[in-house]
Amino acid sequence: MEIPVTLVPSIDAQAWPNEIYVGYATGWMRRYDQEFDPDNPAPQKLQPYLTDAKTQVQKLLADYKEATAAPQTELIDQADRQRDALIAQVSTMIEAMLKMTLMPQKQQAAQTLKTGWDIYKPTAKAALRDESTQVQQWLEYVHAHAAQGAALAELGLTQIVADLEQQNNEVIRLMDERAAERQQQKTIVLADDRRMADRAMKSCDRVLNALAILDDDPQRFAVLINALTADQTEWRQRYDDNRRANKRVSVKSDVVGNHLYQTARDWTWARLIEDGKALLAIDPDQPTRILSTDKKALKAGGLCLALKGVPVKPTDDVDVDKDN
């Protein structure tokens, strides 16, 4: 009896991140749905295994959706909108007062504020975390320079900036709280869901393989088996790419880098790198000032790169896989 060239292999996906495994499980269920329908039902021997597997996968997807949602989301959106409005007020006042040639004192105050504002560029267009960091950096700069505080008072912005700091801190607090709860939910709930779904999916695949081997038409299930096998290859590749990316930026270091980033999000350089910000251009004469991200840093002549907690030149050969 001829055996199909391809049978569905048994894949070990225990180490895959939740988002990758959920994507794989979703695709697995979709392949079976495409193959079998009321007009072309699954073989009787396969049906109970397929039903059980789909039930387990659907539970996994539902729990994953719940785990990645959070009650803080609406509160974060509200605080962010209030923060954005305050940023707009400060920016608008600075730009307006820069044009007040008949009020030189206020124009000078606006120019003083613009110096720091242009360094950190707080903007509502940035991602939530990046915006939080930009605002916190600027606030730290203002608090560290008496002239900035005097300029705020001159333009009547002292209370607005105090409100901005409060809203920014609230966004950071809520985001950290949401992240912690999501991680806890994923760890506790999804581990069991994945174990049950994985077991059921593998049982279903084994029965499918057996039917394919014993069927009089060895090619009856070839399309489904080939699709499932191709999906495994694709999602395994995604996991491998993800693992290599994490390895490239994985650095063991307790060196505290830019103190403004550290204050805003309690980050060390190692945590910055693990978050994907492996290269940050910094001013060699003012190490706490970030000038650009890695894409621009490579083209920035005369600047240093903050890598693994150590300033290096853009042309230096640095092994980012090597631990400090």
Disulfide bonds with the S-S distance in Angstrom:
none
